[in-house]
Amino acid sequence: MGKVYGQQVFSKQLGNDISVVCRTEDTRTGFRHVAELFINGQFRGSAKCTYCNRTWERFCYESVLLEAIEKFAPERERIALKDRVSKL
């Protein structure tokens, strides 16, 4: 893990029992965003997106947040969660 220089928690925006902790880390050639998805306080998995320069996201962590939802959120809740992210 590289030096962490930014972090944001998405919990109230996603629902009562789901939260995602996102952080920015240094890499040798740029930086990466890492998202850890928790359901009812239990860790379900993490996703990462690596960048060499900068991102073109609507808000910081958008891509990695959607990736974590796609990989680890329960299938029946994915569409609703992605819709909530699109409204952030």
PyMOL Python script that loads the backbone (N, CA, C, O; Angstrom):
from pymol import cmd

cmd.read_pdbstr("""\
ATOM      1  N   MET A   1       0.844  -1.171   0.000  1.00  0.00           N
ATOM      2  CA  MET A   1       0.000   0.000   0.000  1.00  0.00           C
ATOM      3  C   MET A   1       0.887   1.230   0.000  1.00  0.00           C
ATOM      4  O   MET A   1       1.853   1.321   0.757  1.00  0.00           O
ATOM      5  N   GLY A   2       0.542   2.176  -0.864  1.00  0.00           N
ATOM      6  CA  GLY A   2       1.258   3.434  -0.918  1.00  0.00           C
ATOM      7  C   GLY A   2       0.739   4.397   0.133  1.00  0.00           C
ATOM      8  O   GLY A   2      -0.134   4.063   0.933  1.00  0.00           O
ATOM      9  N   LYS A   3       1.292   5.594   0.113  1.00  0.00           N
ATOM     10  CA  LYS A   3       0.857   6.623   1.052  1.00  0.00           C
ATOM     11  C   LYS A   3      -0.603   6.989   0.772  1.00  0.00           C
ATOM     12  O   LYS A   3      -0.970   7.272  -0.368  1.00  0.00           O
ATOM     13  N   VAL A   4      -1.417   6.981   1.802  1.00  0.00           N
ATOM     14  CA  VAL A   4      -2.829   7.353   1.689  1.00  0.00           C
ATOM     15  C   VAL A   4      -2.933   8.855   1.894  1.00  0.00           C
ATOM     16  O   VAL A   4      -2.448   9.378   2.898  1.00  0.00           O
ATOM     17  N   TYR A   5      -3.563   9.558   0.949  1.00  0.00           N
ATOM     18  CA  TYR A   5      -3.688  11.005   1.113  1.00  0.00           C
ATOM     19  C   TYR A   5      -5.094  11.519   0.886  1.00  0.00           C
ATOM     20  O   TYR A   5      -5.279  12.718   0.679  1.00  0.00           O
ATOM     21  N   GLY A   6      -6.069  10.668   0.918  1.00  0.00           N
ATOM     22  CA  GLY A   6      -7.452  11.097   0.829  1.00  0.00           C
ATOM     23  C   GLY A   6      -8.365   9.951   1.184  1.00  0.00           C
ATOM     24  O   GLY A   6      -8.068   8.799   0.869  1.00  0.00           O
ATOM     25  N   GLN A   7      -9.478  10.248   1.839  1.00  0.00           N
ATOM     26  CA  GLN A   7     -10.428   9.203   2.207  1.00  0.00           C
ATOM     27  C   GLN A   7     -11.815   9.808   2.325  1.00  0.00           C
ATOM     28  O   GLN A   7     -11.978  10.950   2.755  1.00  0.00           O
ATOM     29  N   GLN A   8     -12.823   9.014   1.931  1.00  0.00           N
ATOM     30  CA  GLN A   8     -14.210   9.435   2.054  1.00  0.00           C
ATOM     31  C   GLN A   8     -15.061   8.202   2.317  1.00  0.00           C
ATOM     32  O   GLN A   8     -14.827   7.140   1.740  1.00  0.00           O
ATOM     33  N   VAL A   9     -16.044   8.349   3.188  1.00  0.00           N
ATOM     34  CA  VAL A   9     -16.945   7.247   3.516  1.00  0.00           C
ATOM     35  C   VAL A   9     -18.320   7.555   2.940  1.00  0.00           C
ATOM     36  O   VAL A   9     -18.875   8.628   3.173  1.00  0.00           O
ATOM     37  N   PHE A  10     -18.867   6.600   2.181  1.00  0.00           N
ATOM     38  CA  PHE A  10     -20.213   6.714   1.640  1.00  0.00           C
ATOM     39  C   PHE A  10     -21.080   5.728   2.410  1.00  0.00           C
ATOM     40  O   PHE A  10     -20.945   4.517   2.240  1.00  0.00           O
ATOM     41  N   SER A  11     -21.959   6.234   3.246  1.00  0.00           N
ATOM     42  CA  SER A  11     -22.828   5.333   4.015  1.00  0.00           C
ATOM     43  C   SER A  11     -24.274   5.795   3.930  1.00  0.00           C
ATOM     44  O   SER A  11     -25.124   5.069   3.416  1.00  0.00           O
ATOM     45  N   LYS A  12     -24.563   6.982   4.422  1.00  0.00           N
ATOM     46  CA  LYS A  12     -25.943   7.474   4.406  1.00  0.00           C
ATOM     47  C   LYS A  12     -26.466   7.619   2.983  1.00  0.00           C
ATOM     48  O   LYS A  12     -27.668   7.494   2.747  1.00  0.00           O
ATOM     49  N   GLN A  13     -25.569   7.884   2.030  1.00  0.00           N
ATOM     50  CA  GLN A  13     -25.986   8.046   0.645  1.00  0.00           C
ATOM     51  C   GLN A  13     -26.415   6.732   0.006  1.00  0.00           C
ATOM     52  O   GLN A  13     -27.175   6.738  -0.963  1.00  0.00           O
ATOM     53  N   LEU A  14     -25.941   5.607   0.531  1.00  0.00           N
ATOM     54  CA  LEU A  14     -26.194   4.307  -0.097  1.00  0.00           C
ATOM     55  C   LEU A  14     -27.282   3.499   0.592  1.00  0.00           C
ATOM     56  O   LEU A  14     -27.822   2.570  -0.009  1.00  0.00           O
ATOM     57  N   GLY A  15     -27.608   3.816   1.799  1.00  0.00           N
ATOM     58  CA  GLY A  15     -28.628   3.064   2.516  1.00  0.00           C
ATOM     59  C   GLY A  15     -28.195   2.790   3.940  1.00  0.00           C
ATOM     60  O   GLY A  15     -27.076   3.120   4.333  1.00  0.00           O
ATOM     61  N   ASN A  16     -29.076   2.193   4.707  1.00  0.00           N
ATOM     62  CA  ASN A  16     -28.824   1.986   6.130  1.00  0.00           C
ATOM     63  C   ASN A  16     -27.755   0.949   6.425  1.00  0.00           C
ATOM     64  O   ASN A  16     -26.959   1.134   7.346  1.00  0.00           O
ATOM     65  N   ASP A  17     -27.717  -0.129   5.672  1.00  0.00           N
ATOM     66  CA  ASP A  17     -26.831  -1.230   6.027  1.00  0.00           C
ATOM     67  C   ASP A  17     -25.601  -1.360   5.142  1.00  0.00           C
ATOM     68  O   ASP A  17     -24.777  -2.244   5.376  1.00  0.00           O
ATOM     69  N   ILE A  18     -25.451  -0.504   4.129  1.00  0.00           N
ATOM     70  CA  ILE A  18     -24.324  -0.589   3.205  1.00  0.00           C
ATOM     71  C   ILE A  18     -23.462   0.660   3.334  1.00  0.00           C
ATOM     72  O   ILE A  18     -23.968   1.782   3.329  1.00  0.00           O
ATOM     73  N   SER A  19     -22.153   0.449   3.449  1.00  0.00           N
ATOM     74  CA  SER A  19     -21.224   1.571   3.444  1.00  0.00           C
ATOM     75  C   SER A  19     -19.995   1.197   2.628  1.00  0.00           C
ATOM     76  O   SER A  19     -19.616   0.029   2.550  1.00  0.00           O
ATOM     77  N   VAL A  20     -19.382   2.206   2.021  1.00  0.00           N
ATOM     78  CA  VAL A  20     -18.175   2.017   1.227  1.00  0.00           C
ATOM     79  C   VAL A  20     -17.157   3.043   1.693  1.00  0.00           C
ATOM     80  O   VAL A  20     -17.434   4.241   1.730  1.00  0.00           O
ATOM     81  N   VAL A  21     -15.972   2.554   2.048  1.00  0.00           N
ATOM     82  CA  VAL A  21     -14.864   3.420   2.444  1.00  0.00           C
ATOM     83  C   VAL A  21     -13.928   3.529   1.249  1.00  0.00           C
ATOM     84  O   VAL A  21     -13.379   2.525   0.796  1.00  0.00           O
ATOM     85  N   CYS A  22     -13.744   4.731   0.741  1.00  0.00           N
ATOM     86  CA  CYS A  22     -12.873   4.966  -0.415  1.00  0.00           C
ATOM     87  C   CYS A  22     -11.647   5.760   0.020  1.00  0.00           C
ATOM     88  O   CYS A  22     -11.731   6.637   0.880  1.00  0.00           O
ATOM     89  N   ARG A  23     -10.510   5.438  -0.588  1.00  0.00           N
ATOM     90  CA  ARG A  23      -9.284   6.172  -0.267  1.00  0.00           C
ATOM     91  C   ARG A  23      -8.414   6.313  -1.520  1.00  0.00           C
ATOM     92  O   ARG A  23      -8.555   5.556  -2.481  1.00  0.00           O
ATOM     93  N   THR A  24      -7.537   7.273  -1.488  1.00  0.00           N
ATOM     94  CA  THR A  24      -6.579   7.509  -2.564  1.00  0.00           C
ATOM     95  C   THR A  24      -5.195   7.156  -2.057  1.00  0.00           C
ATOM     96  O   THR A  24      -4.800   7.574  -0.968  1.00  0.00           O
ATOM     97  N   GLU A  25      -4.451   6.381  -2.852  1.00  0.00           N
ATOM     98  CA  GLU A  25      -3.097   5.962  -2.486  1.00  0.00           C
ATOM     99  C   GLU A  25      -2.128   6.325  -3.601  1.00  0.00           C
ATOM    100  O   GLU A  25      -2.496   6.334  -4.775  1.00  0.00           O
ATOM    101  N   ASP A  26      -0.880   6.626  -3.224  1.00  0.00           N
ATOM    102  CA  ASP A  26       0.194   6.825  -4.191  1.00  0.00           C
ATOM    103  C   ASP A  26       0.620   5.495  -4.785  1.00  0.00           C
ATOM    104  O   ASP A  26       0.562   4.464  -4.115  1.00  0.00           O
ATOM    105  N   THR A  27       1.051   5.517  -6.048  1.00  0.00           N
ATOM    106  CA  THR A  27       1.712   4.378  -6.674  1.00  0.00           C
ATOM    107  C   THR A  27       3.009   4.891  -7.297  1.00  0.00           C
ATOM    108  O   THR A  27       3.278   6.092  -7.283  1.00  0.00           O
ATOM    109  N   ARG A  28       3.814   3.973  -7.846  1.00  0.00           N
ATOM    110  CA  ARG A  28       5.071   4.408  -8.470  1.00  0.00           C
ATOM    111  C   ARG A  28       4.826   5.298  -9.675  1.00  0.00           C
ATOM    112  O   ARG A  28       5.604   6.217  -9.934  1.00  0.00           O
ATOM    113  N   THR A  29       3.757   5.038 -10.412  1.00  0.00           N
ATOM    114  CA  THR A  29       3.527   5.768 -11.663  1.00  0.00           C
ATOM    115  C   THR A  29       2.331   6.705 -11.627  1.00  0.00           C
ATOM    116  O   THR A  29       1.999   7.298 -12.654  1.00  0.00           O
ATOM    117  N   GLY A  30       1.682   6.858 -10.501  1.00  0.00           N
ATOM    118  CA  GLY A  30       0.513   7.731 -10.413  1.00  0.00           C
ATOM    119  C   GLY A  30      -0.197   7.565  -9.084  1.00  0.00           C
ATOM    120  O   GLY A  30       0.399   7.740  -8.021  1.00  0.00           O
ATOM    121  N   PHE A  31      -1.474   7.225  -9.152  1.00  0.00           N
ATOM    122  CA  PHE A  31      -2.247   7.016  -7.923  1.00  0.00           C
ATOM    123  C   PHE A  31      -3.363   6.029  -8.205  1.00  0.00           C
ATOM    124  O   PHE A  31      -3.630   5.703  -9.361  1.00  0.00           O
ATOM    125  N   ARG A  32      -4.015   5.552  -7.155  1.00  0.00           N
ATOM    126  CA  ARG A  32      -5.150   4.646  -7.301  1.00  0.00           C
ATOM    127  C   ARG A  32      -6.214   4.999  -6.284  1.00  0.00           C
ATOM    128  O   ARG A  32      -5.935   5.531  -5.210  1.00  0.00           O
ATOM    129  N   HIS A  33      -7.453   4.682  -6.659  1.00  0.00           N
ATOM    130  CA  HIS A  33      -8.578   4.766  -5.742  1.00  0.00           C
ATOM    131  C   HIS A  33      -8.931   3.346  -5.326  1.00  0.00           C
ATOM    132  O   HIS A  33      -9.006   2.446  -6.162  1.00  0.00           O
ATOM    133  N   VAL A  34      -9.146   3.152  -4.031  1.00  0.00           N
ATOM    134  CA  VAL A  34      -9.512   1.853  -3.481  1.00  0.00           C
ATOM    135  C   VAL A  34     -10.832   2.019  -2.740  1.00  0.00           C
ATOM    136  O   VAL A  34     -11.008   2.977  -1.987  1.00  0.00           O
ATOM    137  N   ALA A  35     -11.765   1.081  -2.955  1.00  0.00           N
ATOM    138  CA  ALA A  35     -13.059   1.105  -2.276  1.00  0.00           C
ATOM    139  C   ALA A  35     -13.260  -0.217  -1.554  1.00  0.00           C
ATOM    140  O   ALA A  35     -13.064  -1.284  -2.136  1.00  0.00           O
ATOM    141  N   GLU A  36     -13.650  -0.149  -0.291  1.00  0.00           N
ATOM    142  CA  GLU A  36     -13.958  -1.339   0.503  1.00  0.00           C
ATOM    143  C   GLU A  36     -15.435  -1.308   0.853  1.00  0.00           C
ATOM    144  O   GLU A  36     -15.912  -0.357   1.471  1.00  0.00           O
ATOM    145  N   LEU A  37     -16.160  -2.352   0.455  1.00  0.00           N
ATOM    146  CA  LEU A  37     -17.604  -2.414   0.657  1.00  0.00           C
ATOM    147  C   LEU A  37     -17.923  -3.212   1.920  1.00  0.00           C
ATOM    148  O   LEU A  37     -17.403  -4.309   2.125  1.00  0.00           O
ATOM    149  N   PHE A  38     -18.786  -2.644   2.762  1.00  0.00           N
ATOM    150  CA  PHE A  38     -19.228  -3.279   3.996  1.00  0.00           C
ATOM    151  C   PHE A  38     -20.747  -3.383   3.987  1.00  0.00           C
ATOM    152  O   PHE A  38     -21.436  -2.422   3.644  1.00  0.00           O
ATOM    153  N   ILE A  39     -21.269  -4.548   4.364  1.00  0.00           N
ATOM    154  CA  ILE A  39     -22.711  -4.741   4.517  1.00  0.00           C
ATOM    155  C   ILE A  39     -22.953  -5.173   5.952  1.00  0.00           C
ATOM    156  O   ILE A  39     -22.415  -6.181   6.409  1.00  0.00           O
ATOM    157  N   ASN A  40     -23.773  -4.397   6.663  1.00  0.00           N
ATOM    158  CA  ASN A  40     -24.022  -4.629   8.096  1.00  0.00           C
ATOM    159  C   ASN A  40     -22.718  -4.705   8.886  1.00  0.00           C
ATOM    160  O   ASN A  40     -22.596  -5.502   9.816  1.00  0.00           O
ATOM    161  N   GLY A  41     -21.751  -3.879   8.517  1.00  0.00           N
ATOM    162  CA  GLY A  41     -20.478  -3.823   9.225  1.00  0.00           C
ATOM    163  C   GLY A  41     -19.496  -4.919   8.860  1.00  0.00           C
ATOM    164  O   GLY A  41     -18.374  -4.924   9.367  1.00  0.00           O
ATOM    165  N   GLN A  42     -19.881  -5.846   7.996  1.00  0.00           N
ATOM    166  CA  GLN A  42     -18.990  -6.924   7.588  1.00  0.00           C
ATOM    167  C   GLN A  42     -18.354  -6.606   6.245  1.00  0.00           C
ATOM    168  O   GLN A  42     -19.035  -6.209   5.300  1.00  0.00           O
ATOM    169  N   PHE A  43     -17.038  -6.786   6.171  1.00  0.00           N
ATOM    170  CA  PHE A  43     -16.294  -6.545   4.939  1.00  0.00           C
ATOM    171  C   PHE A  43     -16.702  -7.557   3.877  1.00  0.00           C
ATOM    172  O   PHE A  43     -16.704  -8.762   4.132  1.00  0.00           O
ATOM    173  N   ARG A  44     -17.051  -7.066   2.669  1.00  0.00           N
ATOM    174  CA  ARG A  44     -17.453  -7.956   1.574  1.00  0.00           C
ATOM    175  C   ARG A  44     -16.407  -8.041   0.473  1.00  0.00           C
ATOM    176  O   ARG A  44     -16.312  -9.063  -0.207  1.00  0.00           O
ATOM    177  N   GLY A  45     -15.618  -6.980   0.285  1.00  0.00           N
ATOM    178  CA  GLY A  45     -14.594  -7.003  -0.749  1.00  0.00           C
ATOM    179  C   GLY A  45     -14.127  -5.606  -1.087  1.00  0.00           C
ATOM    180  O   GLY A  45     -14.705  -4.613  -0.645  1.00  0.00           O
ATOM    181  N   SER A  46     -13.054  -5.545  -1.890  1.00  0.00           N
ATOM    182  CA  SER A  46     -12.517  -4.240  -2.283  1.00  0.00           C
ATOM    183  C   SER A  46     -12.287  -4.204  -3.786  1.00  0.00           C
ATOM    184  O   SER A  46     -12.080  -5.233  -4.429  1.00  0.00           O
ATOM    185  N   ALA A  47     -12.329  -3.007  -4.320  1.00  0.00           N
ATOM    186  CA  ALA A  47     -12.088  -2.766  -5.743  1.00  0.00           C
ATOM    187  C   ALA A  47     -11.090  -1.633  -5.848  1.00  0.00           C
ATOM    188  O   ALA A  47     -10.974  -0.815  -4.936  1.00  0.00           O
ATOM    189  N   LYS A  48     -10.360  -1.581  -6.968  1.00  0.00           N
ATOM    190  CA  LYS A  48      -9.410  -0.489  -7.159  1.00  0.00           C
ATOM    191  C   LYS A  48      -9.396  -0.056  -8.611  1.00  0.00           C
ATOM    192  O   LYS A  48      -9.642  -0.851  -9.518  1.00  0.00           O
ATOM    193  N   CYS A  49      -9.105   1.214  -8.813  1.00  0.00           N
ATOM    194  CA  CYS A  49      -8.901   1.796 -10.138  1.00  0.00           C
ATOM    195  C   CYS A  49      -7.593   2.561 -10.077  1.00  0.00           C
ATOM    196  O   CYS A  49      -7.397   3.379  -9.178  1.00  0.00           O
ATOM    197  N   THR A  50      -6.694   2.307 -11.019  1.00  0.00           N
ATOM    198  CA  THR A  50      -5.368   2.932 -11.039  1.00  0.00           C
ATOM    199  C   THR A  50      -5.326   3.989 -12.134  1.00  0.00           C
ATOM    200  O   THR A  50      -5.844   3.781 -13.232  1.00  0.00           O
ATOM    201  N   TYR A  51      -4.709   5.119 -11.828  1.00  0.00           N
ATOM    202  CA  TYR A  51      -4.614   6.238 -12.762  1.00  0.00           C
ATOM    203  C   TYR A  51      -3.168   6.704 -12.863  1.00  0.00           C
ATOM    204  O   TYR A  51      -2.424   6.678 -11.883  1.00  0.00           O
ATOM    205  N   CYS A  52      -2.782   7.131 -14.067  1.00  0.00           N
ATOM    206  CA  CYS A  52      -1.438   7.675 -14.269  1.00  0.00           C
ATOM    207  C   CYS A  52      -1.411   9.182 -14.114  1.00  0.00           C
ATOM    208  O   CYS A  52      -0.383   9.745 -13.739  1.00  0.00           O
ATOM    209  N   ASN A  53      -2.517   9.843 -14.395  1.00  0.00           N
ATOM    210  CA  ASN A  53      -2.520  11.288 -14.389  1.00  0.00           C
ATOM    211  C   ASN A  53      -3.661  11.820 -13.537  1.00  0.00           C
ATOM    212  O   ASN A  53      -3.440  12.164 -12.376  1.00  0.00           O
ATOM    213  N   ARG A  54      -4.842  11.897 -14.061  1.00  0.00           N
ATOM    214  CA  ARG A  54      -6.005  12.394 -13.316  1.00  0.00           C
ATOM    215  C   ARG A  54      -7.249  11.703 -13.814  1.00  0.00           C
ATOM    216  O   ARG A  54      -7.211  10.993 -14.819  1.00  0.00           O
ATOM    217  N   THR A  55      -8.350  11.903 -13.121  1.00  0.00           N
ATOM    218  CA  THR A  55      -9.594  11.241 -13.506  1.00  0.00           C
ATOM    219  C   THR A  55     -10.546  12.246 -14.131  1.00  0.00           C
ATOM    220  O   THR A  55     -10.392  13.458 -13.983  1.00  0.00           O
ATOM    221  N   TRP A  56     -11.521  11.717 -14.824  1.00  0.00           N
ATOM    222  CA  TRP A  56     -12.565  12.551 -15.425  1.00  0.00           C
ATOM    223  C   TRP A  56     -13.918  12.100 -14.892  1.00  0.00           C
ATOM    224  O   TRP A  56     -14.850  11.864 -15.660  1.00  0.00           O
ATOM    225  N   GLU A  57     -14.016  11.985 -13.597  1.00  0.00           N
ATOM    226  CA  GLU A  57     -15.235  11.534 -12.951  1.00  0.00           C
ATOM    227  C   GLU A  57     -16.084  12.739 -12.540  1.00  0.00           C
ATOM    228  O   GLU A  57     -15.573  13.844 -12.362  1.00  0.00           O
ATOM    229  N   ARG A  58     -17.386  12.503 -12.393  1.00  0.00           N
ATOM    230  CA  ARG A  58     -18.268  13.576 -11.922  1.00  0.00           C
ATOM    231  C   ARG A  58     -17.919  13.976 -10.500  1.00  0.00           C
ATOM    232  O   ARG A  58     -17.974  15.155 -10.149  1.00  0.00           O
ATOM    233  N   PHE A  59     -17.556  12.981  -9.671  1.00  0.00           N
ATOM    234  CA  PHE A  59     -17.104  13.247  -8.314  1.00  0.00           C
ATOM    235  C   PHE A  59     -16.006  12.249  -7.982  1.00  0.00           C
ATOM    236  O   PHE A  59     -15.920  11.186  -8.597  1.00  0.00           O
ATOM    237  N   CYS A  60     -15.181  12.586  -7.025  1.00  0.00           N
ATOM    238  CA  CYS A  60     -14.059  11.734  -6.656  1.00  0.00           C
ATOM    239  C   CYS A  60     -14.571  10.374  -6.180  1.00  0.00           C
ATOM    240  O   CYS A  60     -15.509  10.304  -5.386  1.00  0.00           O
ATOM    241  N   TYR A  61     -13.969   9.322  -6.653  1.00  0.00           N
ATOM    242  CA  TYR A  61     -14.266   7.924  -6.308  1.00  0.00           C
ATOM    243  C   TYR A  61     -15.462   7.342  -7.063  1.00  0.00           C
ATOM    244  O   TYR A  61     -15.877   6.227  -6.747  1.00  0.00           O
ATOM    245  N   GLU A  62     -16.023   8.028  -8.025  1.00  0.00           N
ATOM    246  CA  GLU A  62     -17.193   7.510  -8.739  1.00  0.00           C
ATOM    247  C   GLU A  62     -16.913   6.149  -9.382  1.00  0.00           C
ATOM    248  O   GLU A  62     -17.695   5.217  -9.190  1.00  0.00           O
ATOM    249  N   SER A  63     -15.837   6.011 -10.128  1.00  0.00           N
ATOM    250  CA  SER A  63     -15.548   4.762 -10.844  1.00  0.00           C
ATOM    251  C   SER A  63     -15.315   3.596  -9.902  1.00  0.00           C
ATOM    252  O   SER A  63     -15.857   2.512 -10.115  1.00  0.00           O
ATOM    253  N   VAL A  64     -14.518   3.802  -8.866  1.00  0.00           N
ATOM    254  CA  VAL A  64     -14.202   2.703  -7.952  1.00  0.00           C
ATOM    255  C   VAL A  64     -15.416   2.342  -7.091  1.00  0.00           C
ATOM    256  O   VAL A  64     -15.585   1.179  -6.723  1.00  0.00           O
ATOM    257  N   LEU A  65     -16.237   3.298  -6.775  1.00  0.00           N
ATOM    258  CA  LEU A  65     -17.460   3.039  -6.014  1.00  0.00           C
ATOM    259  C   LEU A  65     -18.411   2.153  -6.828  1.00  0.00           C
ATOM    260  O   LEU A  65     -18.972   1.194  -6.298  1.00  0.00           O
ATOM    261  N   LEU A  66     -18.590   2.473  -8.102  1.00  0.00           N
ATOM    262  CA  LEU A  66     -19.437   1.654  -8.967  1.00  0.00           C
ATOM    263  C   LEU A  66     -18.850   0.255  -9.163  1.00  0.00           C
ATOM    264  O   LEU A  66     -19.597  -0.722  -9.225  1.00  0.00           O
ATOM    265  N   GLU A  67     -17.541   0.148  -9.261  1.00  0.00           N
ATOM    266  CA  GLU A  67     -16.884  -1.152  -9.405  1.00  0.00           C
ATOM    267  C   GLU A  67     -17.105  -2.027  -8.179  1.00  0.00           C
ATOM    268  O   GLU A  67     -17.385  -3.218  -8.314  1.00  0.00           O
ATOM    269  N   ALA A  68     -16.984  -1.458  -6.993  1.00  0.00           N
ATOM    270  CA  ALA A  68     -17.209  -2.216  -5.762  1.00  0.00           C
ATOM    271  C   ALA A  68     -18.654  -2.691  -5.670  1.00  0.00           C
ATOM    272  O   ALA A  68     -18.907  -3.818  -5.244  1.00  0.00           O
ATOM    273  N   ILE A  69     -19.598  -1.851  -6.061  1.00  0.00           N
ATOM    274  CA  ILE A  69     -21.010  -2.240  -6.047  1.00  0.00           C
ATOM    275  C   ILE A  69     -21.252  -3.373  -7.030  1.00  0.00           C
ATOM    276  O   ILE A  69     -21.938  -4.343  -6.707  1.00  0.00           O
ATOM    277  N   GLU A  70     -20.694  -3.258  -8.221  1.00  0.00           N
ATOM    278  CA  GLU A  70     -20.884  -4.287  -9.240  1.00  0.00           C
ATOM    279  C   GLU A  70     -20.318  -5.635  -8.803  1.00  0.00           C
ATOM    280  O   GLU A  70     -20.925  -6.674  -9.061  1.00  0.00           O
ATOM    281  N   LYS A  71     -19.174  -5.625  -8.151  1.00  0.00           N
ATOM    282  CA  LYS A  71     -18.511  -6.872  -7.758  1.00  0.00           C
ATOM    283  C   LYS A  71     -19.098  -7.515  -6.506  1.00  0.00           C
ATOM    284  O   LYS A  71     -19.228  -8.738  -6.445  1.00  0.00           O
ATOM    285  N   PHE A  72     -19.458  -6.699  -5.496  1.00  0.00           N
ATOM    286  CA  PHE A  72     -19.705  -7.261  -4.171  1.00  0.00           C
ATOM    287  C   PHE A  72     -21.073  -6.996  -3.567  1.00  0.00           C
ATOM    288  O   PHE A  72     -21.413  -7.615  -2.558  1.00  0.00           O
ATOM    289  N   ALA A  73     -21.870  -6.109  -4.134  1.00  0.00           N
ATOM    290  CA  ALA A  73     -23.201  -5.854  -3.574  1.00  0.00           C
ATOM    291  C   ALA A  73     -24.139  -6.997  -3.956  1.00  0.00           C
ATOM    292  O   ALA A  73     -23.966  -7.621  -5.003  1.00  0.00           O
ATOM    293  N   PRO A  74     -25.129  -7.270  -3.112  1.00  0.00           N
ATOM    294  CA  PRO A  74     -26.105  -8.306  -3.465  1.00  0.00           C
ATOM    295  C   PRO A  74     -26.796  -7.960  -4.785  1.00  0.00           C
ATOM    296  O   PRO A  74     -27.140  -6.804  -5.032  1.00  0.00           O
ATOM    297  N   GLU A  75     -26.990  -8.956  -5.612  1.00  0.00           N
ATOM    298  CA  GLU A  75     -27.519  -8.744  -6.957  1.00  0.00           C
ATOM    299  C   GLU A  75     -28.850  -7.991  -6.956  1.00  0.00           C
ATOM    300  O   GLU A  75     -29.078  -7.144  -7.820  1.00  0.00           O
ATOM    301  N   ARG A  76     -29.722  -8.286  -6.008  1.00  0.00           N
ATOM    302  CA  ARG A  76     -31.037  -7.648  -5.981  1.00  0.00           C
ATOM    303  C   ARG A  76     -30.968  -6.160  -5.628  1.00  0.00           C
ATOM    304  O   ARG A  76     -31.943  -5.438  -5.837  1.00  0.00           O
ATOM    305  N   GLU A  77     -29.839  -5.692  -5.099  1.00  0.00           N
ATOM    306  CA  GLU A  77     -29.698  -4.291  -4.694  1.00  0.00           C
ATOM    307  C   GLU A  77     -28.814  -3.474  -5.626  1.00  0.00           C
ATOM    308  O   GLU A  77     -28.723  -2.258  -5.459  1.00  0.00           O
ATOM    309  N   ARG A  78     -28.167  -4.092  -6.590  1.00  0.00           N
ATOM    310  CA  ARG A  78     -27.192  -3.381  -7.436  1.00  0.00           C
ATOM    311  C   ARG A  78     -27.788  -2.217  -8.207  1.00  0.00           C
ATOM    312  O   ARG A  78     -27.205  -1.133  -8.239  1.00  0.00           O
ATOM    313  N   ILE A  79     -28.932  -2.423  -8.824  1.00  0.00           N
ATOM    314  CA  ILE A  79     -29.529  -1.357  -9.643  1.00  0.00           C
ATOM    315  C   ILE A  79     -29.879  -0.151  -8.777  1.00  0.00           C
ATOM    316  O   ILE A  79     -29.604   0.987  -9.157  1.00  0.00           O
ATOM    317  N   ALA A  80     -30.482  -0.395  -7.620  1.00  0.00           N
ATOM    318  CA  ALA A  80     -30.854   0.714  -6.726  1.00  0.00           C
ATOM    319  C   ALA A  80     -29.613   1.441  -6.226  1.00  0.00           C
ATOM    320  O   ALA A  80     -29.621   2.669  -6.132  1.00  0.00           O
ATOM    321  N   LEU A  81     -28.548   0.714  -5.904  1.00  0.00           N
ATOM    322  CA  LEU A  81     -27.321   1.347  -5.428  1.00  0.00           C
ATOM    323  C   LEU A  81     -26.665   2.175  -6.525  1.00  0.00           C
ATOM    324  O   LEU A  81     -26.209   3.290  -6.270  1.00  0.00           O
ATOM    325  N   LYS A  82     -26.614   1.646  -7.736  1.00  0.00           N
ATOM    326  CA  LYS A  82     -26.039   2.410  -8.849  1.00  0.00           C
ATOM    327  C   LYS A  82     -26.854   3.666  -9.121  1.00  0.00           C
ATOM    328  O   LYS A  82     -26.295   4.708  -9.464  1.00  0.00           O
ATOM    329  N   ASP A  83     -28.162   3.575  -8.969  1.00  0.00           N
ATOM    330  CA  ASP A  83     -29.020   4.745  -9.151  1.00  0.00           C
ATOM    331  C   ASP A  83     -28.714   5.800  -8.091  1.00  0.00           C
ATOM    332  O   ASP A  83     -28.661   6.989  -8.405  1.00  0.00           O
ATOM    333  N   ARG A  84     -28.513   5.383  -6.851  1.00  0.00           N
ATOM    334  CA  ARG A  84     -28.156   6.330  -5.780  1.00  0.00           C
ATOM    335  C   ARG A  84     -26.822   6.994  -6.048  1.00  0.00           C
ATOM    336  O   ARG A  84     -26.655   8.186  -5.790  1.00  0.00           O
ATOM    337  N   VAL A  85     -25.866   6.227  -6.566  1.00  0.00           N
ATOM    338  CA  VAL A  85     -24.541   6.800  -6.892  1.00  0.00           C
ATOM    339  C   VAL A  85     -24.682   7.824  -7.997  1.00  0.00           C
ATOM    340  O   VAL A  85     -24.024   8.864  -7.958  1.00  0.00           O
ATOM    341  N   SER A  86     -25.528   7.556  -8.987  1.00  0.00           N
ATOM    342  CA  SER A  86     -25.690   8.490 -10.095  1.00  0.00           C
ATOM    343  C   SER A  86     -26.291   9.822  -9.637  1.00  0.00           C
ATOM    344  O   SER A  86     -26.159  10.831 -10.329  1.00  0.00           O
ATOM    345  N   LYS A  87     -26.945   9.828  -8.481  1.00  0.00           N
ATOM    346  CA  LYS A  87     -27.558  11.053  -7.957  1.00  0.00           C
ATOM    347  C   LYS A  87     -26.662  11.812  -6.990  1.00  0.00           C
ATOM    348  O   LYS A  87     -27.052  12.869  -6.494  1.00  0.00           O
ATOM    349  N   LEU A  88     -25.477  11.298  -6.714  1.00  0.00           N
ATOM    350  CA  LEU A  88     -24.546  11.990  -5.798  1.00  0.00           C
ATOM    351  C   LEU A  88     -23.967  13.218  -6.435  1.00  0.00           C
ATOM    352  O   LEU A  88     -23.169  13.918  -5.811  1.00  0.00           O
TER     353      LEU A  88
END
""", "prot")
cmd.dss("prot")
cmd.show_as("cartoon", "prot")
cmd.util.cbc("prot")
cmd.orient("prot")
